[in-house]
Amino acid sequence: MKKLLFATICLFGLNAFSQQDSSRKGEQAKQMTPELLFKLGRVSALGITKPDASGQKSVIYKVTTVSVEDNKSSNKTYSMPVNGGSATEIKEYENLLTDKNISKDKKILYSEEVKISKVLGKDFYPKLNKSEVQIYDGLDYRHWDTWNDGKHNHVFYKEYKKDAVGIDIMKDEAFDSPQKPFGGDEDYIWSPDGSKIIYVSKKKTGTPYAVSTNTDLYEYDLASKKTKNLTEENLGYDTAPQFSPDGNLTWLQMKRDGYEADKNDIIVSFKGMKMNLTAGWDGTVDSFKWSEDGKKVYFLAPVDGTKQLFEVNFPGLTRIAITVQQITKGDFDMNEIVGFSGQSVIVTRTDMNHASEIFSYNLKKGDWKQLTKVNDEIYNKLALSKTERRYVTTTDGKKMLVWVVLPPNFDPNKKYPTLLYCEGGPQSALTQFYSFRWNFQVMAAQGYIVVAPNRRGMPGHGVEWNEQISKDWGGQVMQDYLSAIDDVAKEKYVDSKRLGAIGASYGGYSVFYLAGIHNNRFKTFISHCGVFNLESMYGTTEEVFFNNWDHGGAYWEKDNAVAQKTFTQFNPIKMVEKWNTPILIIQGGKDYRVPIGQGQEAFQAAQLRGIKSRFILFPDENHWVLKPQNAQVWQGEFFKWLKETL
């Protein structure tokens, strides 16, 4: 669940996203609104070009704009000198970037969906081709928002010329590469000499597929047409393969099968050995990229409520110790390493006041340069919210980071309604992300203080802290939530009689659970695609491995004390008799991770208990809300509910 939810104010002196002193703007400064949020350009980097005749590189990036009226988005592509300067719109960019999918000897690597398995009624009964039937002998019959129709993603290669015929290297296999539902061409690569293809696949089908996270790296030899498993001994995730400049295969690895939020380490295959570069480091890796000289690996990872750039040296067979170092610091998130240019690394970056832009960071000087400024014109006219770090002592004596987001033009002499934000995952980092739905800037601009605790179960505070939520969904983490809101509510500028709790997915579960234990702290609740009934969730969700790990087993295992505690003590449906507070319940009709019945059960319980409640169904949306007009309705209903009840 974590990888899906994620769902995405800098306080240091050199920050290019400097906080603006909204008091200088006076009352004329605009404030962020849901409508204005959708006018922002959404920046994504495509890569860095090869040097031109003068030795200069450029960064290629895409800007996506949304038309709410047309209910669709459109893209434009730009090129900008990597050292900064004017952007130029371009139509074609493929020849400007190195294409990893084209081999040294000019073969192209790609993927296509192939019909492999019989599933549909007409597959079994060809004469009944108008039948509308689906027949399954095992789980994995649906995933995320799509029913399994017997088609699988396969990796192909062919000569890079017109009319070339593709060769399916996974012929007749009922397995996927790229991995469904979110895998892309990062799941396959050429070997440096073009003689082999490395690809990611979980070679399991049916029920074994649904209860496992055991993806492996496979090597296909073009000459022998044979495939071998390179990571057979590892039982968890093996993902993100890439080769170092010296030809050493490198990837990300989690060790334990069934645990999707396990510590993610960088593994290098070197001279017959598999070297774990981050084994001794107390954190988990998001993504990585080799330095151009092959001596270091740079990676991004959550740390203390942010996402920062780290480096780890590669010693080879020398006696030099492996050392991990944090390179950047500040209240921002670095979301992607685009590439390198001289002494600088090019990245994308956000904070709670700014959507993604592209930056250059000088590794020698330690200074920043903002390259793209797609949304500066809008932001320069806004009074920005203020984000503060707060460290709260938990009930078990630990120090917990809590982000507190204050409204623009904040007046400490006023009292503000305050929202406790419950993050999903459950093991997603709560960092300086910028979401186009759960947007703290918009919430604060409507006059709400946002309290966002880095509660138990979040990466960035050590592996132990991250793991303490598993099999304890309703335990210490719930006390962490209450410690955070109780601490902030002591401030004179918080209206302690106007507190709300909001969240999605595990955050939605948190809202349902808090509704039964909050002892009248909160005046309103909002739960989006939240888990309400752990038993029915176990019987209808598609990634069963997640429930097995986080809940400790199945609800029918009467001799399993851990599972029985989860399905009784930590099950929100068991505490409905204590509900007494208005609640808004939002649900996606095509959400198969937290299926529609979860929202229906919760709404029916609230209604039959006579509690003010509202059910908002998005029939064609999944765990997220992706269509522009649906997203605007979501924002409208979100704030309308708060006005009605808070």
Phi, psi and omega per residue, in radians:
M1 nan -0.624 -3.029
K2 -0.939 -0.829 -3.002
K3 -1.183 -0.144 -3.078
L4 -1.744 -0.162 -2.908
L5 -2.054 0.761 3.134
F6 -1.753 0.107 3.008
A7 0.646 nan nan
T8 nan nan nan
I9 nan 1.636 -2.953
C10 -1.285 2.403 -3.024
L11 -2.024 0.173 -3.125
F12 -1.847 2.765 -2.904
G13 -1.094 -0.603 -3.017
L14 -1.640 0.164 -3.045
N15 -1.143 2.184 3.122
A16 -1.271 -0.400 3.022
F17 -1.586 0.998 -3.024
S18 -1.155 2.507 3.082
Q19 -1.188 2.334 3.125
Q20 -1.582 2.444 3.102
D21 -1.377 1.695 -3.037
S22 -1.128 -0.325 3.135
S23 -1.175 -0.449 3.115
R24 -1.270 -0.335 -3.098
K25 -1.453 -0.357 -3.087
G26 1.245 -2.990 -3.076
E27 -1.301 -0.143 -3.114
Q28 -1.389 -0.235 -3.114
A29 -1.121 2.382 3.104
K30 -1.273 2.832 3.048
Q31 -2.177 2.636 -3.094
M32 -1.126 2.386 3.096
T33 -2.222 2.852 3.063
P34 -1.012 -0.636 -3.139
E35 -1.188 -0.735 3.139
L36 -1.203 -0.602 3.112
L37 -0.955 -0.679 -3.087
F38 -1.439 0.006 3.016
K39 -1.612 -0.121 3.136
L40 -1.242 2.510 2.989
G41 -1.383 2.423 -3.110
R42 -1.819 1.923 -2.972
V43 -1.616 2.290 3.020
S44 -2.386 2.349 -3.108
A45 -1.464 2.455 3.110
L46 -1.824 -0.438 3.101
G47 2.642 3.134 3.124
I48 -1.996 2.353 -3.079
T49 -1.287 2.857 2.945
K50 -1.221 2.690 3.140
P51 -1.030 2.461 3.066
D52 -1.457 -2.950 -3.067
A53 -1.053 -0.483 -3.141
S54 -1.628 0.061 3.119
G55 1.525 0.098 -3.090
Q56 -1.571 2.530 3.061
K57 -1.903 2.784 3.060
S58 -2.282 2.709 3.028
V59 -1.781 2.299 3.106
I60 -1.783 2.280 -3.107
Y61 -2.524 2.823 -3.117
K62 -2.054 2.474 3.041
V63 -2.070 2.091 3.106
T64 -1.739 2.241 3.063
T65 -2.054 2.591 -3.050
V66 -1.943 2.294 2.994
S67 -1.812 1.870 3.109
V68 -1.162 -0.671 -3.131
E69 -1.059 -0.770 -3.134
D70 -1.517 -0.150 3.117
N71 1.059 0.706 3.123
K72 -2.725 2.991 3.135
S73 -2.091 2.830 3.094
S74 -2.455 2.773 -3.054
N75 -2.181 2.578 2.926
K76 -2.276 2.561 -3.099
T77 -1.991 2.447 -3.072
Y78 -2.318 2.742 3.010
S79 -2.144 2.400 3.127
M80 -2.452 2.422 3.063
P81 -0.941 2.402 -3.026
V82 -1.153 -0.309 3.079
N83 -1.621 0.066 3.139
G84 1.821 2.801 -3.132
G85 2.442 -2.846 -3.092
S86 -1.359 2.511 3.089
A87 -1.603 2.506 3.119
T88 -2.126 2.234 3.081
E89 -1.242 2.378 3.134
I90 -2.254 2.664 3.138
K91 -1.668 -0.688 -3.121
E92 -2.102 2.438 3.129
Y93 -2.406 -0.115 -3.045
E94 -0.990 -0.691 -3.106
N95 -1.345 -0.171 -3.132
L96 -1.523 -0.376 -3.077
L97 -1.946 2.612 3.031
T98 -1.236 2.186 -3.112
D99 -1.666 1.911 -3.113
K100 -1.120 -0.313 -3.086
N101 -1.525 -0.011 3.056
I102 -1.851 2.165 -3.054
S103 -1.376 2.993 3.141
K104 -1.018 -0.601 3.136
D105 -1.770 0.484 2.970
K106 1.127 0.843 2.912
K107 -1.926 2.609 -3.101
I108 -1.960 2.435 -3.114
L109 -1.860 2.358 -3.123
Y110 -2.754 3.115 3.119
S111 -2.322 2.671 3.072
E112 -2.517 2.709 3.066
E113 -1.500 2.339 -3.061
V114 -2.207 2.344 3.079
K115 -1.344 2.091 -3.077
I116 -2.105 -0.855 -2.950
S117 -1.801 2.598 3.011
K118 -1.426 2.158 -3.116
V119 -2.369 -0.777 -3.039
L120 -1.383 2.693 3.114
G121 -0.949 -0.718 -3.121
K122 -1.243 -0.308 3.023
D123 -1.168 -0.649 -3.105
F124 -1.576 -0.515 -3.088
Y125 -2.246 1.411 -3.038
P126 -0.976 -0.543 -3.134
K127 -1.283 -0.301 3.135
L128 -1.773 0.982 -2.990
N129 -1.325 -0.041 3.052
K130 -1.776 0.051 3.105
S131 -1.180 2.621 3.092
E132 -2.144 1.400 -3.020
V133 -2.359 2.499 3.022
Q134 -2.206 2.281 -3.021
I135 -2.166 2.177 -3.076
Y136 -2.253 2.489 3.076
D137 -1.890 -0.005 -3.130
G138 -2.785 3.057 3.103
L139 -1.269 -2.960 -2.932
D140 1.109 0.562 3.098
Y141 -1.412 -0.239 2.983
R142 -2.657 2.728 -3.084
H143 -2.605 2.214 3.103
W144 1.078 -1.427 3.108
D145 -2.451 0.342 -3.034
T146 -2.368 2.376 3.051
W147 -1.422 2.500 3.111
N148 -1.230 2.067 3.132
D149 -1.915 0.269 3.104
G150 1.585 0.055 3.130
K151 -1.708 2.538 -3.123
H152 -2.345 2.527 3.036
N153 -1.267 2.231 3.083
H154 -2.180 2.636 3.092
V155 -1.568 2.327 3.113
F156 -2.173 2.772 2.906
Y157 -2.454 2.752 3.089
K158 -2.781 2.912 3.060
E159 -1.117 2.487 -3.088
Y160 -1.467 1.227 3.137
K161 -2.727 2.847 -3.076
K162 -1.092 2.446 3.069
D163 1.176 0.231 3.084
A164 -1.200 2.556 -3.117
V165 -1.681 2.293 -3.122
G166 -1.378 2.585 3.101
I167 -1.962 2.149 3.141
D168 -1.467 1.933 -3.090
I169 -1.409 -0.083 3.110
M170 -2.055 0.500 -3.004
K171 -0.836 2.254 3.076
D172 1.225 0.066 3.136
E173 -1.496 2.324 3.114
A174 -1.551 0.822 -3.130
F175 -2.219 2.916 -3.074
D176 -2.044 2.418 2.833
S177 -2.745 2.043 0.074
P178 -1.122 2.758 -3.140
Q179 -1.212 2.394 3.048
K180 -1.505 2.557 0.115
P181 -1.709 -0.152 -2.941
F182 -1.990 -0.011 -3.105
G183 -1.170 2.593 3.096
G184 -2.335 -2.685 -3.065
D185 -1.298 -0.004 2.972
E186 -1.220 -0.189 -3.116
D187 -1.506 -0.008 3.092
Y188 -2.607 2.532 -3.123
I189 -2.571 2.783 2.977
W190 -1.464 2.613 2.880
S191 -1.227 2.749 -3.066
P192 -0.941 -0.627 -3.123
D193 -1.580 0.005 3.090
G194 1.342 0.178 -3.101
S195 -1.576 -0.227 -3.075
K196 -2.425 2.754 3.064
I197 -2.138 2.271 3.067
I198 -1.846 2.265 3.139
Y199 -2.486 2.748 -3.132
V200 -1.717 2.322 3.057
S201 -2.724 2.567 2.963
K202 -1.810 1.711 -2.988
K203 -1.500 1.165 3.056
K204 -2.402 2.687 3.101
T205 -2.296 2.827 3.055
G206 1.072 -2.442 -3.091
T207 -1.060 -0.740 3.080
P208 -0.991 -0.587 3.106
Y209 -1.144 -0.743 -3.045
A210 -1.238 -0.347 -3.077
V211 -1.863 0.183 -3.042
S212 -2.288 2.638 2.967
T213 -1.959 0.264 -2.973
N214 -1.386 1.325 2.949
T215 -1.439 2.634 3.124
D216 -2.290 2.872 2.996
L217 -1.692 2.228 -3.139
Y218 -1.989 2.504 3.123
E219 -2.007 2.072 3.108
Y220 -1.804 2.180 3.125
D221 -1.641 2.079 -3.078
L222 -1.128 -0.579 -3.090
A223 -1.293 -0.876 -3.086
S224 -1.507 -0.270 -3.073
K225 1.058 0.470 3.128
K226 -1.868 2.613 -3.129
T227 -2.069 2.403 3.037
K228 -2.294 2.610 3.138
N229 -1.489 2.084 -3.096
L230 -1.509 -0.261 -3.025
T231 -2.283 0.573 -3.018
E232 -1.027 -0.540 -3.076
E233 -1.291 -0.334 -3.130
N234 -1.593 2.313 -3.008
L235 -1.701 -0.151 3.130
G236 -1.795 -2.730 -3.129
Y237 -1.192 2.354 2.852
D238 -2.159 2.068 -2.991
T239 -2.510 3.070 2.962
A240 0.957 0.925 -3.140
P241 -1.212 2.468 2.962
Q242 -2.733 2.734 3.129
F243 -1.759 2.498 3.039
S244 -1.260 2.889 3.063
P245 -0.992 -0.413 3.115
D246 -1.645 0.123 3.059
G247 1.512 0.359 3.121
N248 -1.635 2.108 3.130
L249 -1.143 2.318 -3.077
T250 -2.334 2.535 -3.137
W251 -2.770 3.049 3.061
L252 -1.758 2.500 -3.046
Q253 -2.479 2.323 2.897
M254 -1.929 2.510 -2.968
K255 -1.523 -0.632 -2.927
R256 -1.722 2.259 3.115
D257 -1.209 2.358 3.108
G258 1.579 -0.131 -3.086
Y259 -1.938 1.694 -3.043
E260 -1.296 -0.276 -3.120
A261 -1.915 0.421 3.096
D262 -1.103 2.838 3.049
K263 -0.995 2.224 -3.119
N264 -1.752 2.059 -3.063
D265 -1.994 2.748 3.079
I266 -1.638 2.107 -3.114
I267 -1.958 2.354 3.074
V268 -2.115 2.235 3.045
S269 -1.555 2.004 -3.026
F270 -2.431 2.016 3.090
K271 0.893 0.820 3.087
G272 1.446 -0.024 3.133
M273 -1.948 2.647 3.032
K274 -1.909 1.869 -3.049
M275 -1.699 2.173 3.090
N276 -1.610 1.860 -3.053
L277 -1.330 -0.354 -3.058
T278 -2.058 0.293 -3.093
A279 -1.029 -0.678 -3.078
G280 -1.562 0.101 -3.103
W281 -1.784 2.338 -3.032
D282 -1.532 1.200 3.140
G283 -2.891 -3.066 -3.125
T284 -2.345 2.446 -3.005
V285 -1.591 2.352 3.040
D286 -1.513 -0.909 -3.098
S287 -2.751 2.879 -3.072
F288 -2.606 2.851 3.052
K289 -2.694 2.361 3.119
W290 -1.234 2.540 2.962
S291 -1.164 2.766 -3.062
E292 -1.171 -0.419 3.127
D293 -1.604 -0.036 3.091
G294 1.294 0.220 -3.110
K295 -1.679 -0.277 -3.099
K296 -2.455 2.738 2.948
V297 -2.041 2.182 3.045
Y298 -1.669 2.442 -3.138
F299 -2.542 2.785 3.090
L300 -1.865 2.474 -3.111
A301 -2.747 2.603 3.061
P302 -1.252 2.465 3.064
V303 -2.699 2.160 3.038
D304 0.863 0.853 3.050
G305 1.372 0.267 3.083
T306 -2.463 3.044 2.990
K307 -2.123 2.148 -2.987
Q308 -2.171 2.949 3.107
L309 -1.622 2.289 3.096
F310 -2.154 2.858 2.978
E311 -2.363 2.600 3.021
V312 -2.333 2.343 -3.134
N313 -1.360 2.724 3.084
F314 -2.005 1.835 -3.015
P315 -1.471 -0.190 -3.040
G316 1.097 -2.331 -3.135
L317 -1.674 0.126 3.128
T318 -1.274 2.979 3.118
R319 -1.526 0.090 3.129
I320 -1.138 2.329 -3.118
A321 -1.245 2.547 3.034
I322 -1.374 2.218 -3.077
T323 -2.280 2.240 3.058
V324 -1.720 2.311 3.124
Q325 -2.276 2.395 3.008
Q326 -1.429 2.230 -3.042
I327 -1.651 -0.760 -3.074
T328 -1.955 2.716 3.067
K329 -2.488 2.622 3.116
G330 2.556 2.861 -3.121
D331 -1.539 1.336 3.119
F332 -2.754 2.945 3.044
D333 -1.999 2.335 2.928
M334 -1.759 2.152 -2.956
N335 -1.845 -0.385 -3.123
E336 -2.702 2.379 2.956
I337 -1.580 1.921 -3.081
V338 -1.375 -0.733 -3.131
G339 2.881 -2.877 -3.040
F340 -2.233 2.646 3.045
S341 -2.598 1.866 -3.096
G342 1.066 -2.165 -3.131
Q343 -1.543 0.076 -3.020
S344 -1.973 2.620 3.003
V345 -1.942 2.374 -3.125
I346 -1.752 2.251 -3.051
V347 -2.408 2.902 2.895
T348 -1.801 2.604 -2.993
R349 -2.569 2.538 3.063
T350 -2.372 2.903 2.796
D351 -2.564 3.135 -3.014
M352 -1.193 -0.155 3.090
N353 -1.895 -0.097 -3.011
H354 -2.477 2.304 3.026
A355 -1.229 3.006 -3.019
S356 -1.063 2.348 2.966
E357 -2.382 2.931 -3.123
I358 -1.731 2.332 -3.107
F359 -2.228 2.747 2.978
S360 -1.995 2.315 3.100
Y361 -2.100 2.115 3.138
N362 -1.396 1.983 -3.056
L363 -1.188 -0.443 -3.141
K364 -1.488 -0.804 -3.074
K365 -1.527 -0.395 -3.135
G366 1.292 0.475 3.133
D367 -2.060 2.818 -3.036
W368 -1.884 2.662 2.972
K369 -2.458 2.152 3.093
Q370 -1.413 2.126 -3.101
L371 -1.559 -1.053 3.110
T372 -1.534 2.539 3.139
K373 -2.384 0.855 -3.009
V374 -1.041 -0.656 -3.023
N375 -1.926 0.164 -3.083
D376 -1.055 -0.637 -3.107
E377 -1.064 -0.669 3.109
I378 -1.285 -0.839 -3.074
Y379 -1.115 -0.592 -3.104
N380 -1.155 -0.282 3.128
K381 -1.740 0.019 -3.058
L382 -1.761 2.538 2.851
A383 -1.457 2.105 -3.020
L384 -1.585 2.674 3.046
S385 -1.279 2.829 3.118
K386 -1.952 2.270 -3.121
T387 -1.941 2.244 -3.112
E388 -2.129 2.534 2.966
R389 -1.494 2.451 3.074
R390 -2.447 2.365 3.136
Y391 -1.961 2.093 -3.027
V392 -1.952 2.427 3.072
T393 -1.459 2.183 -3.110
T394 -1.433 3.009 -3.097
T395 -1.165 -0.315 3.077
D396 -1.828 0.327 2.979
G397 1.425 0.296 3.125
K398 -1.658 2.757 3.076
K399 -1.645 2.165 -3.086
M400 -2.087 2.259 3.045
L401 -1.284 2.319 3.045
V402 -2.237 2.116 3.012
W403 -1.388 2.301 3.054
V404 -2.096 2.075 -3.111
V405 -1.854 2.096 -3.063
L406 -1.779 2.571 -3.129
P407 -1.085 2.684 3.021
P408 -0.997 2.590 -3.112
N409 0.962 0.659 -3.101
F410 -0.974 2.323 3.123
D411 -2.067 1.903 -3.097
P412 -1.129 -0.174 3.129
N413 -1.582 -0.104 3.081
K414 -1.676 2.918 3.034
K415 -1.967 2.344 -3.048
Y416 -2.107 2.458 2.948
P417 -1.122 2.590 -2.962
T418 -2.340 2.397 -3.099
L419 -1.962 2.225 2.966
L420 -1.502 2.032 3.122
Y421 -1.617 2.180 3.140
C422 -1.857 1.978 -3.087
E423 -1.264 2.630 3.097
G424 -1.507 -2.857 3.069
G425 2.220 -1.445 0.074
P426 -1.321 -0.168 -3.062
Q427 -1.838 0.945 3.031
S428 -1.770 2.510 3.116
A429 -1.287 2.357 3.050
L430 -1.761 1.670 -2.982
T431 -2.136 -2.782 -3.136
Q432 -1.483 0.942 -3.136
F433 -1.373 2.834 3.076
Y434 -2.241 1.821 -3.087
S435 -1.725 2.565 3.049
F436 -1.616 0.198 2.999
R437 -2.238 -1.156 3.115
W438 -1.478 1.278 -2.998
N439 -1.770 1.941 -3.093
F440 -1.148 -0.576 3.126
Q441 -1.079 -0.750 3.119
V442 -1.164 -0.757 3.140
M443 -1.054 -0.818 -3.125
A444 -1.126 -0.653 -3.119
A445 -1.175 -0.356 3.072
Q446 -1.533 0.098 3.034
G447 1.735 0.280 -3.140
Y448 -1.882 2.425 2.907
I449 -1.436 2.387 3.124
V450 -1.948 2.233 3.096
V451 -1.944 2.028 -3.025
A452 -2.187 1.640 -3.067
P453 -1.429 2.459 2.985
N454 -1.483 1.174 -3.031
R455 -1.199 3.071 3.121
R456 -0.926 2.453 3.113
G457 1.720 0.214 -3.140
M458 -1.980 2.280 3.053
P459 -1.180 2.721 -3.130
G460 1.910 -0.038 -3.134
H461 -2.299 0.434 -3.125
G462 1.715 2.656 -3.081
V463 -1.104 -0.691 -3.110
E464 -1.073 -0.810 3.135
W465 -1.039 -0.725 -3.124
N466 -1.118 -0.642 -3.032
E467 -1.482 -0.186 -3.017
Q468 -1.252 -0.099 3.102
I469 -1.566 -0.454 -3.110
S470 -1.066 2.275 3.137
K471 1.165 0.267 -3.141
D472 -2.493 0.712 -3.035
W473 -0.961 -0.657 -3.090
G474 -1.832 0.270 -3.059
G475 -1.685 -2.038 -3.037
Q476 -1.025 -0.591 -3.115
V477 -1.054 -0.640 3.118
M478 -1.184 -0.626 3.059
Q479 -1.181 -0.580 3.070
D480 -1.079 -0.787 3.092
Y481 -0.984 -0.870 -3.070
L482 -1.176 -0.608 3.079
S483 -1.081 -0.709 -3.114
A484 -1.142 -0.903 -3.070
I485 -1.214 -0.607 3.119
D486 -1.149 -0.680 -3.118
D487 -1.171 -0.822 -3.116
V488 -1.209 -0.585 -3.107
A489 -1.145 -0.245 3.091
K490 -1.253 -0.356 -3.110
E491 -1.180 2.498 -3.064
K492 -1.175 -0.358 -3.129
Y493 -1.528 0.006 3.077
V494 -1.718 2.229 3.045
D495 -1.449 1.682 -3.031
S496 -1.168 -0.186 3.086
K497 -1.620 0.014 -3.126
R498 -2.304 1.161 3.108
L499 -1.901 2.451 3.070
G500 -2.257 2.799 3.075
A501 -2.230 2.316 -3.042
I502 -2.386 2.674 3.077
G503 3.001 2.908 -3.122
A504 -2.256 2.629 3.087
S505 1.087 -2.058 3.023
Y506 -1.091 -0.558 3.038
G507 -1.092 -0.621 3.047
G508 -1.186 -0.700 3.005
Y509 -1.002 -0.770 -3.118
S510 -1.017 -0.723 3.114
V511 -1.096 -0.812 3.113
F512 -1.048 -0.706 -3.107
Y513 -1.232 -0.781 3.127
L514 -1.073 -0.525 3.122
A515 -1.056 -0.392 3.136
G516 -1.704 -0.149 -3.062
I517 -2.273 0.023 -2.923
H518 -1.325 -0.209 3.100
N519 0.939 0.807 3.044
N520 1.170 0.340 3.044
R521 -1.136 -0.742 -2.959
F522 -1.765 2.565 3.132
K523 -1.737 -0.313 -3.136
T524 -2.743 2.765 3.116
F525 -2.364 2.596 2.987
I526 -2.358 2.123 3.129
S527 -2.148 2.130 3.110
H528 -1.892 2.143 3.105
C529 0.789 0.855 -3.108
G530 -1.583 2.632 3.071
V531 -1.410 2.110 -3.080
F532 -1.912 -0.698 -3.088
N533 -2.183 1.834 -3.036
L534 -1.115 -0.491 3.138
E535 -1.246 -0.879 3.132
S536 -1.215 -0.530 3.028
M537 -1.048 -0.776 3.136
Y538 -1.080 -0.568 -3.085
G539 -1.488 -0.140 -3.055
T540 -2.279 -0.302 3.128
T541 -1.248 2.807 -3.006
E542 -1.718 -0.556 3.121
E543 -1.643 1.481 -3.018
V544 -1.163 -0.477 3.135
F545 -0.982 -0.606 -3.113
F546 -1.093 -0.843 3.139
N547 -1.159 -0.711 3.122
N548 -1.012 -0.741 -3.092
W549 -1.301 -0.903 -3.004
D550 -1.285 -0.466 -3.122
H551 -1.775 -0.159 3.068
G552 1.510 0.100 3.140
G553 2.482 -2.837 -3.098
A554 -1.691 2.724 -3.082
Y555 -1.186 -0.364 -3.121
W556 -1.510 -0.028 -3.122
E557 -1.437 1.468 -3.009
K558 -1.153 -0.413 3.125
D559 -1.577 0.025 -3.129
N560 -1.676 1.726 -3.038
A561 -1.098 -0.645 -3.132
V562 -1.128 -0.852 -3.134
A563 -1.112 -0.726 -3.125
Q564 -1.113 -0.637 3.080
K565 -1.133 -0.748 3.135
T566 -1.054 -0.893 -2.997
F567 -1.364 -0.113 3.066
T568 -1.994 -1.154 -3.046
Q569 -1.176 -0.591 -3.054
F570 -1.791 0.274 -3.078
N571 -1.732 1.997 -3.087
P572 -0.966 -0.577 -3.090
I573 -1.096 -0.387 -3.120
K574 -1.351 -0.145 -3.059
M575 -2.066 0.265 -3.084
V576 -1.061 -0.509 -3.128
E577 -1.113 -0.271 3.130
K578 -1.674 -0.075 3.132
W579 -1.171 2.383 3.115
N580 -2.648 0.317 -2.964
T581 -2.260 2.456 3.109
P582 -0.928 2.484 -3.097
I583 -2.521 2.295 3.037
L584 -1.754 2.247 -3.081
I585 -2.105 2.140 -3.096
I586 -2.038 2.417 -3.054
Q587 -2.546 2.429 3.011
G588 -1.597 2.300 -3.110
G589 -1.231 -0.419 -3.138
K590 -1.871 0.434 3.082
D591 -1.525 1.877 3.114
Y592 -1.718 -0.107 3.024
R593 -1.314 -0.897 3.011
V594 -2.089 1.529 -2.933
P595 -1.102 2.842 -2.981
I596 -0.962 -0.543 -3.129
G597 -1.041 -0.471 3.125
Q598 -1.085 -0.840 3.112
G599 -1.187 -0.672 3.134
Q600 -1.101 -0.781 -3.133
E601 -1.081 -0.743 -3.113
A602 -1.158 -0.762 -3.135
F603 -1.134 -0.740 -3.135
Q604 -1.100 -0.701 3.114
A605 -1.102 -0.791 -3.125
A606 -1.101 -0.777 -3.121
Q607 -1.105 -0.788 -3.092
L608 -1.232 -0.328 3.051
R609 -1.582 0.008 3.084
G610 1.356 0.367 -3.129
I611 -1.574 2.336 3.066
K612 -0.967 2.148 -3.068
S613 -2.709 2.755 3.126
R614 -2.483 2.452 3.134
F615 -2.029 2.120 3.115
I616 -2.008 2.008 -3.115
L617 -1.857 2.261 2.987
F618 -1.877 1.625 -2.971
P619 -1.019 -0.613 -3.054
D620 -1.779 0.204 3.115
E621 -1.831 2.714 3.109
N622 -1.721 -2.383 -3.136
H623 -1.185 -0.325 3.108
W624 -1.968 3.096 3.022
V625 -2.101 1.893 -2.931
L626 -1.860 -0.504 -3.098
K627 -1.364 2.352 -3.025
P628 -0.952 -0.824 -3.101
Q629 -1.213 -0.643 3.042
N630 -1.047 -0.724 -3.126
A631 -1.117 -0.642 3.106
Q632 -1.215 -0.652 3.049
V633 -1.087 -0.732 3.111
W634 -0.975 -0.860 -3.136
Q635 -1.090 -0.745 -3.127
G636 -1.080 -0.771 -3.126
E637 -1.237 -0.622 3.124
F638 -1.010 -0.913 -3.069
F639 -1.365 -0.494 3.056
K640 -1.105 -0.736 3.120
W641 -1.100 -0.744 3.136
L642 -1.104 -0.672 3.113
K643 -1.154 -0.649 -3.135
E644 -1.216 -0.625 -2.915
T645 -2.026 -0.209 -3.097
L646 -2.122 nan nan
